Amino acid sequence: MEVSYRRHFDQSYMIVRGDTEPDETYELLVLSYNRIPGLLPMETEIADGVARFWYNITGKHALSDYLERKQVDSELLKLLFRSMDAVLKECSAYLLEERHILLRQEYLYLDFSHKTMEFVYLPGLKGDLRQSFQELMEQLLRRLDHSDKLASAMAYEMYQQSLSREEAFGDMLGKVLTENDSAEGPAGGEKETSGVDAFSGVDGLSGMDGLSGVDVLSGMDGLSGVDVLSGMDGLSGMDGLSGAQETGKGIRGKLRNLRKNLPGRSTAKSEESSSMEPPAELYRQPAQEIQEVGQTEVLALNQPVQGILRYQGEENRPDIRIGLPVVLIGKKEADLCIPGKSVSRIHARIEQVEGEYYLEDMNSTNGTFLNGELLEYRQKVKLSPRDRITFGLEEYVFI
């Protein structure tokens, strides 16, 4: 499968080249003439017996990009599971094959504006959705925020349940979500719970009889500044478990045992802890580290200065000093923030490799330009002194 990215006017596309012309004419017609909720809009181009599928990804961000900077929390998992459940129902209604859903991090797209997650439907894809889901969950478990007890319970339970093939994948997913919803209290209120498992009947995490006084949250905030699925209640305060002992009889023991059994995970405590803690350099620099130097403000990163973006506009914006191996530039959720209206929430990335700097657009709405040339999404270019970089309408010179 060959994947490329292209901008066309003000739209951004991911282009997937199929091996041959697909046989399912029905699928192509349905996807071309219908906007199916949960699926990325798609157009088909067929030439010389080869199909190219154009997916509109304008204003969206790949889950893999998002997880470079963030950990997996319960809100992200709720968004993923509920979005999957909804899109599987839509596929069934349109008589589309669920096995043609491309379930990989780099092809799952978050839409911050509409608070949704959208999927790629690839006609002719030969795969097993359940197996793809297991592989996805294994990756997400390595980025799991273990301080979020609900996220731990949801992730390990869903992964364990997916290992069973006693029922169809869509039925399994819907069943687990329904059981979870039934265990939650009314929005804005509390549900008294004693000896109740919020994910009852699910192998691998059953037997949570020790739960007592489990609180229910309402109005949970979403993905780091992006509200998603507000009002979806869940479990909180699992530290109040009774009977959860270190021997593995309680929920913590079950979670610990499941983690050890994940493919590629080490049983050594030192290795496990190091694999779950993201590198310190990925964290955003606190605002109080901005210091005034002369007439401009620069970001003090406590590292040797090796690159500067010098502002060229008339808004008296500060120059930007680059000191981290990887820096995200944008209006929100970024390491270096530019308040211009033409700048996207996550606009571009600058990466340092062996003393050299590389610029990459992050599917920004108004584009990233190097010396006047528009960069495609995921196109990585080397920076040289005096290069002009434009983020939307905000221009800088690299020195």
C-alpha positions as CSV (number, residue, x, y, z in Angstrom):
1,M,0.0,0.0,0.0
2,E,1.5,3.3,-1.1
3,V,0.4,6.5,0.7
4,S,1.1,10.1,-0.3
5,Y,-0.3,13.5,0.7
6,R,-1.3,16.5,-1.4
7,R,-2.9,19.9,-1.1
8,H,-5.4,21.0,-3.7
9,F,-6.5,24.6,-3.3
10,D,-7.5,24.9,0.3
11,Q,-8.1,21.1,0.8
12,S,-5.7,18.5,2.1
13,Y,-5.8,14.9,0.9
14,M,-4.3,11.5,1.8
15,I,-3.9,9.4,-1.3
16,V,-3.8,5.6,-1.0
17,R,-2.8,3.7,-4.1
18,G,-4.4,0.2,-4.4
19,D,-2.5,-2.7,-5.9
20,T,-5.2,-3.4,-8.5
21,E,-8.6,-2.0,-9.6
22,P,-11.1,-3.0,-6.9
23,D,-13.8,-5.6,-7.8
24,E,-16.4,-4.1,-5.5
25,T,-18.1,-1.6,-7.8
26,Y,-20.9,-1.2,-5.2
27,E,-18.5,0.0,-2.5
28,L,-17.1,2.6,-4.8
29,L,-20.5,3.9,-5.7
30,V,-21.7,4.0,-2.1
31,L,-18.5,5.8,-0.9
32,S,-18.4,8.3,-3.7
33,Y,-22.1,9.4,-3.5
34,N,-22.7,9.3,0.2
35,R,-21.2,11.1,3.2
36,I,-21.1,8.3,5.7
37,P,-20.7,9.5,9.3
38,G,-17.4,8.3,10.8
39,L,-15.7,7.6,7.5
40,L,-13.3,10.1,5.9
41,P,-14.9,11.5,2.7
42,M,-13.4,9.6,-0.3
43,E,-13.1,10.0,-4.0
44,T,-11.8,7.4,-6.4
45,E,-9.4,7.8,-9.3
46,I,-8.8,4.8,-11.6
47,A,-6.1,4.8,-14.3
48,D,-4.3,1.9,-16.1
49,G,-6.1,-0.7,-13.9
50,V,-4.9,0.9,-10.7
51,A,-7.1,2.7,-8.2
52,R,-6.1,5.7,-6.1
53,F,-8.4,6.7,-3.2
54,W,-8.4,10.4,-2.2
55,Y,-9.4,10.9,1.4
56,N,-10.2,14.5,2.6
57,I,-8.2,15.1,5.8
58,T,-8.6,18.9,5.8
59,G,-8.3,20.3,9.4
60,K,-7.8,16.8,10.9
61,H,-4.8,15.3,12.8
62,A,-3.6,11.7,12.8
63,L,-3.8,9.9,16.1
64,S,-0.2,8.9,15.7
65,D,0.8,12.6,15.6
66,Y,-1.4,13.4,18.7
67,L,0.1,10.5,20.7
68,E,3.7,11.7,20.1
69,R,2.9,14.4,22.7
70,K,0.1,13.0,24.8
71,Q,-0.7,9.9,26.7
72,V,-3.8,7.7,26.3
73,D,-6.5,8.7,28.8
74,S,-10.1,7.6,29.4
75,E,-11.6,10.4,27.3
76,L,-9.5,9.4,24.2
77,L,-10.5,5.7,24.7
78,K,-14.2,6.6,25.0
79,L,-13.9,8.6,21.8
80,L,-12.2,5.7,20.0
81,F,-14.5,3.0,21.2
82,R,-17.7,4.9,20.7
83,S,-16.6,6.1,17.3
84,M,-15.8,2.6,16.2
85,D,-19.1,1.3,17.4
86,A,-20.9,4.0,15.5
87,V,-19.0,3.6,12.3
88,L,-19.5,-0.2,12.4
89,K,-23.2,0.3,12.6
90,E,-23.1,2.8,9.7
91,C,-21.1,0.3,7.6
92,S,-23.7,-2.4,8.3
93,A,-26.5,-0.1,7.3
94,Y,-24.8,0.6,4.0
95,L,-23.8,-3.1,3.5
96,L,-20.1,-2.2,3.6
97,E,-17.5,-4.7,4.9
98,E,-16.1,-3.9,8.3
99,R,-12.8,-5.7,7.4
100,H,-12.1,-2.9,4.9
101,I,-11.6,-0.4,7.8
102,L,-8.0,0.6,8.1
103,L,-7.4,0.5,11.8
104,R,-4.0,1.9,12.3
105,Q,-2.8,5.0,14.3
106,E,-1.5,6.9,11.3
107,Y,-4.9,6.5,9.5
108,L,-7.2,7.4,12.4
109,Y,-8.0,11.1,12.3
110,L,-9.1,13.4,15.1
111,D,-11.2,16.4,14.2
112,F,-10.8,18.9,17.0
113,S,-13.5,21.2,15.7
114,H,-16.2,18.6,15.6
115,K,-14.8,16.5,18.4
116,T,-14.9,13.3,16.4
117,M,-12.6,10.5,15.2
118,E,-12.9,9.4,11.6
119,F,-11.7,6.2,9.9
120,V,-10.3,5.2,6.5
121,Y,-12.5,2.7,4.5
122,L,-10.2,1.1,1.9
123,P,-12.0,-1.0,-0.7
124,G,-10.3,-4.3,-1.4
125,L,-8.3,-4.3,1.9
126,K,-7.6,-7.8,3.0
127,G,-7.4,-7.9,6.7
128,D,-8.9,-9.0,10.0
129,L,-10.5,-6.1,11.9
130,R,-10.3,-7.9,15.2
131,Q,-6.6,-8.6,14.7
132,S,-6.0,-5.0,13.7
133,F,-7.8,-3.8,16.8
134,Q,-5.6,-6.0,19.0
135,E,-2.5,-4.6,17.5
136,L,-3.8,-1.0,17.9
137,M,-4.6,-1.7,21.6
138,E,-1.1,-3.1,22.2
139,Q,0.3,0.2,20.9
140,L,-2.2,2.3,22.9
141,L,-1.4,0.4,26.1
142,R,2.2,1.4,25.8
143,R,1.1,5.1,25.8
144,L,-1.5,4.6,28.6
145,D,-1.8,7.2,31.4
146,H,-1.7,4.8,34.3
147,S,-2.7,7.5,36.7
148,D,-6.1,7.4,35.0
149,K,-7.6,4.4,36.7
150,L,-10.6,4.3,34.4
151,A,-8.4,4.4,31.3
152,S,-6.5,1.4,32.7
153,A,-9.7,-0.6,33.3
154,M,-11.1,0.2,29.9
155,A,-8.0,-0.4,27.9
156,Y,-7.0,-3.7,29.5
157,E,-10.5,-5.0,29.5
158,M,-11.2,-4.2,25.9
159,Y,-7.9,-5.7,24.8
160,Q,-8.6,-8.9,26.8
161,Q,-12.1,-9.1,25.4
162,S,-10.9,-8.8,21.8
163,L,-8.8,-11.9,22.2
164,S,-12.0,-14.0,22.4
165,R,-13.6,-15.0,19.1
166,E,-16.8,-16.3,20.5
167,E,-18.8,-13.4,18.9
168,A,-18.5,-11.0,16.0
169,F,-16.2,-8.0,16.7
170,G,-18.9,-5.4,16.3
171,D,-21.2,-7.3,18.7
172,M,-18.4,-7.6,21.2
173,L,-17.7,-3.9,21.1
174,G,-21.3,-2.9,21.4
175,K,-21.9,-5.3,24.3
176,V,-19.0,-4.0,26.3
177,L,-20.0,-0.3,25.7
178,T,-23.6,-1.1,26.7
179,E,-22.5,-2.8,29.9
180,N,-20.3,0.1,30.7
181,D,-23.1,2.6,30.1
182,S,-25.5,0.6,32.3
183,A,-23.0,0.7,35.1
184,E,-22.8,4.5,35.0
185,G,-25.1,6.8,36.9
186,P,-27.3,9.5,35.4
187,A,-25.6,12.5,33.9
188,G,-24.7,15.0,36.7
189,G,-25.6,12.5,39.5
190,E,-24.1,9.6,41.4
191,K,-24.9,6.0,41.3
192,E,-24.5,4.0,44.5
193,T,-22.4,1.0,43.7
194,S,-21.3,-1.8,46.0
195,G,-19.7,-5.0,44.6
196,V,-20.5,-3.9,41.1
197,D,-18.1,-4.2,38.2
198,A,-18.5,-1.3,35.7
199,F,-17.4,-3.8,33.0
200,S,-19.2,-6.9,34.3
201,G,-19.1,-10.1,32.5
202,V,-15.9,-9.4,30.6
203,D,-13.2,-12.0,30.8
204,G,-9.8,-10.9,32.2
205,L,-11.2,-8.1,34.5
206,S,-14.2,-9.8,36.0
207,G,-14.4,-10.4,39.7
208,M,-14.1,-6.8,40.8
209,D,-16.3,-7.5,43.8
210,G,-14.2,-5.4,46.0
211,L,-15.5,-2.1,44.6
212,S,-17.5,0.0,47.0
213,G,-18.5,3.6,46.8
214,V,-17.4,4.0,43.2
215,D,-18.0,7.6,42.2
216,V,-19.4,8.6,38.9
217,L,-18.1,11.6,37.1
218,S,-20.2,13.9,34.8
219,G,-19.1,16.6,32.5
220,M,-15.6,15.2,32.0
221,D,-13.3,17.4,30.1
222,G,-11.9,16.2,26.8
223,L,-8.7,15.8,25.0
224,S,-6.3,18.4,26.4
225,G,-8.1,21.5,25.6
226,V,-10.5,19.8,23.2
227,D,-13.8,18.8,24.8
228,V,-15.0,15.5,23.6
229,L,-17.9,13.4,24.7
230,S,-18.7,15.7,27.6
231,G,-21.2,14.3,30.0
232,M,-20.0,10.7,29.5
233,D,-19.7,9.4,33.0
234,G,-17.2,6.8,34.1
235,L,-15.4,5.3,37.1
236,S,-13.2,7.4,39.3
237,G,-11.4,6.9,42.5
238,M,-10.5,3.3,42.1
239,D,-8.0,3.7,44.9
240,G,-11.0,3.0,47.2
241,L,-11.0,-0.6,46.2
242,S,-11.5,-3.0,49.0
243,G,-9.8,-6.4,48.9
244,A,-7.5,-5.4,46.0
245,Q,-4.3,-7.0,47.2
246,E,-0.8,-7.1,45.7
247,T,-1.1,-10.9,45.2
248,G,-3.2,-10.3,42.1
249,K,-6.6,-11.1,43.6
250,G,-7.9,-7.5,43.1
251,I,-8.3,-5.2,40.1
252,R,-4.7,-3.9,40.4
253,G,-3.3,-7.4,40.4
254,K,-5.4,-8.2,37.3
255,L,-4.2,-5.1,35.5
256,R,-0.6,-5.9,36.5
257,N,-0.8,-9.5,35.2
258,L,-2.4,-8.3,32.0
259,R,0.3,-5.8,31.4
260,K,3.0,-8.4,31.9
261,N,1.4,-10.6,29.2
262,L,1.3,-7.9,26.5
263,P,3.6,-8.8,23.5
264,G,7.0,-7.2,23.8
265,R,6.6,-6.1,27.5
266,S,9.3,-6.9,30.0
267,T,8.5,-8.3,33.4
268,A,11.4,-6.3,35.0
269,K,10.0,-3.5,37.1
270,S,12.6,-1.0,36.0
271,E,12.0,-1.7,32.3
272,E,8.2,-1.5,32.7
273,S,8.3,1.8,34.5
274,S,10.7,3.3,31.9
275,S,8.4,2.2,29.0
276,M,5.4,3.9,30.5
277,E,6.9,7.3,31.3
278,P,7.3,9.5,28.3
279,P,10.6,11.3,27.8
280,A,10.8,14.4,29.9
281,E,11.7,16.5,26.9
282,L,8.2,15.9,25.4
283,Y,6.5,18.0,28.0
284,R,5.5,21.5,27.3
285,Q,7.8,24.2,28.7
286,P,6.0,26.2,31.5
287,A,4.9,29.7,30.6
288,Q,6.9,31.1,33.4
289,E,10.1,30.1,31.6
290,I,9.6,32.9,29.0
291,Q,12.1,35.6,29.8
292,E,12.6,39.0,28.2
293,V,15.8,39.5,26.4
294,G,16.3,43.0,24.9
295,Q,13.2,43.9,22.8
296,T,11.9,40.4,22.3
297,E,10.8,37.4,24.4
298,V,12.5,34.1,23.9
299,L,11.8,30.7,25.4
300,A,14.4,29.6,27.9
301,L,14.8,25.9,27.5
302,N,17.9,25.5,29.6
303,Q,19.8,24.0,26.6
304,P,22.4,25.4,24.3
305,V,20.9,27.6,21.6
306,Q,21.4,26.1,18.2
307,G,18.5,27.7,16.2
308,I,16.3,30.7,16.2
309,L,13.2,31.7,14.2
310,R,13.4,35.5,13.8
311,Y,10.0,37.2,13.4
312,Q,9.6,39.2,10.2
313,G,6.1,40.7,10.6
314,E,4.7,43.9,12.1
315,E,2.9,42.5,15.1
316,N,6.0,42.8,17.4
317,R,5.9,39.0,18.1
318,P,8.9,37.5,19.9
319,D,11.6,35.5,18.2
320,I,11.6,31.8,18.8
321,R,14.6,30.0,20.2
322,I,14.7,26.3,19.4
323,G,16.3,23.9,22.0
324,L,14.3,20.7,22.1
325,P,14.9,17.7,19.8
326,V,11.3,17.9,18.6
327,V,9.3,21.1,18.7
328,L,5.6,21.6,17.8
329,I,4.6,25.0,16.5
330,G,1.0,26.1,16.6
331,K,-1.7,28.2,18.2
332,K,-2.7,25.6,20.9
333,E,-1.4,22.3,22.1
334,A,2.1,23.3,20.9
335,D,5.5,23.9,22.5
336,L,6.0,27.2,20.7
337,C,2.7,29.2,20.4
338,I,2.1,31.8,17.6
339,P,-1.2,33.7,18.3
340,G,-1.8,34.6,14.6
341,K,-5.3,33.8,13.3
342,S,-3.9,32.0,10.2
343,V,-1.9,29.6,12.5
344,S,-3.5,26.2,13.2
345,R,-3.9,24.6,16.6
346,I,-1.0,22.2,15.6
347,H,0.7,23.8,12.6
348,A,4.2,22.4,12.0
349,R,7.1,20.6,13.6
350,I,10.8,21.2,13.7
351,E,13.0,18.2,14.5
352,Q,16.7,18.2,15.3
353,V,18.7,15.2,13.9
354,E,22.5,15.1,14.4
355,G,22.8,18.9,14.6
356,E,20.6,19.5,11.5
357,Y,17.0,20.9,11.6
358,Y,14.1,19.6,9.6
359,L,10.7,21.3,9.1
360,E,7.5,19.4,8.6
361,D,3.9,20.6,8.1
362,M,1.3,19.0,10.4
363,N,-1.7,19.2,8.1
364,S,-2.2,22.9,8.9
365,T,-5.2,24.6,7.4
366,N,-3.3,27.5,5.8
367,G,-0.1,25.7,5.0
368,T,3.6,25.9,5.9
369,F,5.9,27.5,3.3
370,L,9.7,27.2,3.0
371,N,11.1,30.0,0.8
372,G,7.7,30.5,-0.7
373,E,7.1,26.8,-1.5
374,L,4.1,25.1,0.0
375,L,5.0,21.9,1.9
376,E,2.8,18.8,1.7
377,Y,1.7,17.1,4.9
378,R,4.5,14.9,6.3
379,Q,7.0,16.3,3.8
380,K,10.2,16.8,5.8
381,V,12.7,19.4,4.5
382,K,16.1,20.4,5.8
383,L,16.5,23.9,7.1
384,S,19.5,26.2,6.1
385,P,20.5,29.6,7.6
386,R,18.4,32.5,6.2
387,D,15.5,30.2,5.1
388,R,12.2,32.0,5.2
389,I,9.5,30.0,6.9
390,T,5.8,31.0,6.8
391,F,3.2,29.5,9.1
392,G,0.0,30.7,7.4
393,L,0.7,34.4,7.2
394,E,3.3,34.6,10.0
395,E,6.8,34.8,8.5
396,Y,10.1,33.9,10.2
397,V,13.7,33.6,9.2
398,F,15.7,30.6,10.4
399,I,19.2,31.6,11.7
